[in-house]
Amino acid sequence: MTNHTNILAHRKLSMRPGQVVLYAAMLLLSFVMLAPIMLALFNSVKLENQILSANMTFFPRSIHLDNYQYILERSAKYGTYFKNSLVITLTSVALTLVFCSLGGYAFAKLPFKGRGLMLAIILFMMTFPLAVLLIPIYIMEYNLKLINTNIGLILPIVSTVVPFCLFIMRGVYMEVPDELEEAATIDGCSVFQTWLRIMLPAAKGGLAIIAIISFYNVWGEYMLSKTLVTRESAMTISVGVTLLKGEGGWQFGVLGAVVTIAMLPPIIMFMIFQKQLVSGVMSGAIKG
């Protein structure tokens, strides 16, 4: 008994250096990830002369809300940016959920001619650089009079998010046992009823994953927004913050305040779907 205890103690001691290295690496990675976020938050409560001072410190010496007051005084302008971003993001996420939940089921469970070729085309779309398509997209939307409109941003953004999310949902549905689908068919369910009543509830973890992925991608999207929006009233927050650079340079304090506020929706989104996201990953939702 004593020897067994000594062996266990020796193993625990031998694991400690590895654990220290692991924890140190995790701590370093956390700092690298959180440093820009904390810098934006701290700059948002500093005065501009404190940010540009030669004796600038990472942590604020005193807290000032002048930058947030600046935003409130121009709430109509910044409110428009946030409203446009919310409308575009929520609509894009809803469309992505509908397309990918349906398409993923079709590619995973429904045999049809040309399925492999279509999957190959979708995979090619994922690897195709978006920058090459900017000019054709702009010309097409100009002819359709979709420039400076929400729908003009939603359609191309959804087309860039759907391929990756479609593969995720395909993997989720492939993990669902075929016996469930066969039982639903025996009970007289149609293909749509099988998807709605059996497959969709079983894929809640995957839906949470693509909801978060699509929300993050759409909310922070810049390239398409900068190309397809030229009117200030139609700009999203990712493009609107670039207007803070005037003739005198960047307003770093106001920029920090805008960025801090802009981070809230993704954080709230993650908090809402945190449990579903973790359960989806733990159950192998991203396999396939």
C-alpha positions in Angstrom: 0.0 0.0 0.0 2.8 2.4 0.9 4.6 1.6 -2.3 1.5 2.2 -4.4 1.0 5.6 -2.6 4.6 6.5 -3.3 4.3 5.7 -7.0 1.2 7.9 -7.3 2.9 10.7 -5.5 5.9 10.4 -7.8 3.6 10.5 -10.9 1.9 13.6 -9.6 5.3 15.3 -9.0 6.5 14.3 -12.4 3.5 15.9 -14.1 3.9 19.2 -12.4 6.5 20.7 -14.7 4.4 19.9 -17.7 1.4 21.4 -16.1 3.4 24.5 -15.3 4.4 24.9 -18.9 0.8 24.3 -20.1 -0.6 26.9 -17.7 2.1 29.4 -18.6 1.3 28.9 -22.3 -2.4 29.3 -21.7 -1.8 32.4 -19.6 0.4 33.9 -22.3 -2.1 33.1 -25.0 -4.9 34.6 -22.9 -2.9 37.8 -22.5 -2.2 38.0 -26.2 -5.9 37.6 -27.0 -7.1 40.0 -24.3 -4.5 42.8 -24.6 -6.1 44.5 -27.6 -9.5 44.3 -26.0 -8.3 45.7 -22.7 -6.3 48.4 -24.5 -9.5 49.6 -26.3 -11.4 49.5 -23.0 -8.8 51.5 -21.1 -8.3 54.0 -23.9 -12.1 54.6 -23.9 -11.9 56.1 -20.3 -8.7 58.1 -21.0 -8.4 61.7 -22.2 -6.9 62.1 -25.6 -3.8 63.9 -24.2 -3.2 61.0 -21.8 -3.3 58.5 -24.7 -0.8 60.5 -26.8 1.4 61.4 -23.9 5.0 60.3 -23.9 4.4 58.9 -20.4 1.3 56.9 -21.5 0.5 53.9 -19.3 -1.5 50.8 -20.1 -3.9 51.2 -17.2 -5.7 54.5 -16.8 -4.6 56.8 -14.0 -8.1 58.2 -13.7 -11.4 57.4 -15.4 -13.0 59.9 -17.7 -16.3 59.4 -19.6 -15.8 62.2 -22.1 -15.4 59.7 -25.0 -18.7 58.0 -24.3 -20.3 61.5 -23.9 -18.9 62.3 -27.4 -20.7 59.3 -28.8 -24.0 60.1 -27.0 -23.9 63.6 -28.4 -23.7 62.1 -31.8 -26.0 59.2 -31.0 -28.0 59.7 -34.3 -24.8 59.1 -36.3 -23.4 56.2 -34.4 -26.9 54.8 -33.7 -27.3 54.5 -37.5 -24.1 52.5 -37.8 -25.2 50.1 -35.1 -28.7 49.8 -36.4 -27.4 48.9 -39.9 -24.9 46.4 -38.4 -27.7 44.7 -36.3 -30.1 44.5 -39.2 -27.6 43.1 -41.6 -26.1 40.7 -39.0 -29.3 39.3 -37.7 -30.8 38.9 -41.1 -27.7 37.2 -42.5 -27.5 34.9 -39.5 -31.2 33.9 -39.9 -30.7 33.2 -43.6 -27.6 31.2 -42.9 -29.4 29.1 -40.3 -32.2 28.3 -42.7 -30.0 27.6 -45.8 -27.5 25.5 -43.9 -30.0 23.5 -41.8 -31.8 22.5 -45.0 -28.8 22.1 -47.2 -26.7 20.3 -44.6 -29.5 17.7 -44.2 -29.8 17.3 -48.0 -26.1 16.7 -48.5 -25.8 14.4 -45.5 -28.9 12.2 -45.8 -30.6 12.6 -49.1 -29.0 10.8 -52.1 -29.4 12.8 -55.3 -27.5 13.0 -58.6 -24.6 15.3 -58.7 -24.2 15.6 -54.9 -20.5 15.0 -55.0 -20.0 17.6 -57.7 -22.0 20.2 -55.9 -20.0 19.6 -52.7 -16.8 20.1 -54.7 -18.1 23.4 -56.1 -19.1 24.6 -52.6 -15.6 23.6 -51.3 -14.0 25.6 -54.2 -16.1 28.6 -53.2 -14.6 28.4 -49.7 -11.1 28.6 -51.1 -11.8 31.3 -53.7 -10.4 34.7 -52.6 -13.2 37.3 -52.0 -11.0 40.2 -53.3 -11.2 38.8 -56.8 -15.0 39.0 -56.7 -15.3 42.6 -55.4 -15.4 44.3 -58.8 -17.9 41.8 -60.4 -20.1 42.1 -57.3 -20.0 45.9 -57.3 -20.9 46.0 -61.0 -23.8 43.6 -60.6 -25.2 45.4 -57.6 -24.8 48.8 -59.3 -26.8 47.5 -62.3 -29.5 46.2 -59.9 -29.5 49.4 -57.8 -28.5 47.6 -54.6 -25.5 49.8 -53.7 -25.9 51.5 -50.3 -28.7 49.2 -49.3 -28.9 46.6 -46.6 -30.0 43.8 -48.9 -27.1 44.7 -51.2 -24.8 43.8 -48.3 -26.8 40.8 -46.9 -26.8 38.8 -50.1 -23.0 38.7 -50.8 -22.2 38.3 -47.1 -24.5 35.3 -46.8 -22.9 33.8 -49.8 -19.5 34.0 -48.2 -20.6 32.5 -44.8 -22.9 29.7 -46.0 -20.3 27.3 -47.6 -18.3 26.8 -44.4 -21.4 26.6 -42.2 -23.0 24.2 -44.7 -20.1 21.7 -44.2 -20.5 22.0 -40.4 -24.2 21.2 -40.6 -23.5 18.3 -43.0 -21.2 16.9 -40.4 -23.7 17.3 -37.7 -26.4 15.5 -39.6 -24.1 12.7 -40.5 -23.6 12.0 -36.8 -27.3 11.4 -36.4 -28.1 7.7 -36.6 -29.9 6.6 -39.7 -32.3 4.6 -37.6 -34.1 7.7 -36.5 -34.7 8.8 -40.1 -35.9 5.3 -41.0 -38.3 5.2 -38.0 -39.7 8.6 -39.1 -40.2 7.3 -42.6 -42.0 4.2 -41.4 -44.3 6.4 -39.3 -45.3 8.2 -42.5 -43.3 11.4 -42.2 -42.3 13.2 -45.3 -38.8 14.4 -46.0 -39.6 17.8 -44.7 -41.4 16.5 -41.6 -38.4 14.2 -40.9 -36.1 17.2 -41.1 -38.3 19.4 -39.0 -39.3 16.9 -36.2 -36.4 14.6 -36.0 -33.2 15.9 -37.6 -33.4 19.6 -36.7 -33.9 19.0 -32.9 -30.9 16.6 -33.0 -28.8 19.3 -34.6 -29.3 22.1 -32.0 -25.6 22.0 -31.1 -24.6 22.5 -34.7 -27.1 25.3 -35.1 -25.5 27.1 -32.1 -22.1 26.8 -33.6 -23.0 28.2 -37.0 -25.1 30.9 -35.4 -22.0 32.2 -33.5 -19.6 31.7 -36.4 -21.9 33.6 -38.8 -22.6 36.3 -36.3 -18.9 36.9 -35.7 -18.1 36.9 -39.4 -20.9 39.2 -40.4 -20.6 41.7 -37.5 -16.9 42.3 -38.1 -17.1 42.2 -41.9 -15.3 45.1 -43.6 -14.2 44.3 -47.1 -17.7 44.0 -48.7 -19.1 46.8 -46.5 -16.3 49.2 -47.6 -16.8 48.4 -51.2 -20.6 48.3 -51.5 -21.4 51.2 -49.2 -20.5 54.8 -50.1 -23.2 56.7 -48.2 -22.7 57.4 -44.6 -26.3 56.6 -43.7 -25.9 53.1 -45.0 -22.6 52.3 -43.3 -22.0 49.6 -40.7 -20.1 50.1 -37.5 -17.0 48.4 -39.0 -16.8 51.0 -41.7 -18.1 53.9 -39.6 -15.2 53.8 -37.1 -12.8 54.6 -40.0 -14.4 58.0 -40.2 -13.0 58.9 -36.8 -9.7 59.6 -38.5 -9.9 63.3 -39.4 -7.4 65.8 -40.7 -5.8 65.9 -37.2 -5.4 62.1 -37.1 -7.2 59.4 -35.2 -9.4 60.1 -32.1 -8.1 57.1 -30.2 -10.2 57.7 -27.1 -13.4 57.8 -29.1 -12.2 54.9 -31.2 -11.7 52.9 -28.0 -15.2 53.8 -26.8 -16.8 52.8 -30.1 -14.9 49.5 -30.2 -15.8 48.7 -26.6 -19.5 49.2 -27.4 -19.2 47.3 -30.7 -17.8 44.3 -28.8 -20.9 43.9 -26.7 -23.2 42.2 -29.2 -20.7 39.3 -30.0 -20.1 38.8 -26.3 -23.9 38.7 -25.6 -24.3 36.3 -28.5 -21.7 34.0 -27.0 -23.2 34.2 -23.6 -26.7 33.2 -25.0 -25.4 30.2 -26.9 -22.5 29.2 -24.6 -24.1 26.0 -23.3 -25.3 24.9 -26.8 -21.9 25.7 -28.2 -20.0 23.6 -25.6 -22.4 20.7 -25.9 -22.2 20.8 -29.7 -18.4 20.7 -29.7 -18.3 18.0 -27.0 -20.7 15.8 -29.0 -18.5 16.0 -32.1 -20.6 18.5 -33.9 -17.8 19.7 -36.0 -16.8 16.3 -37.3 -17.1 15.5 -41.0 
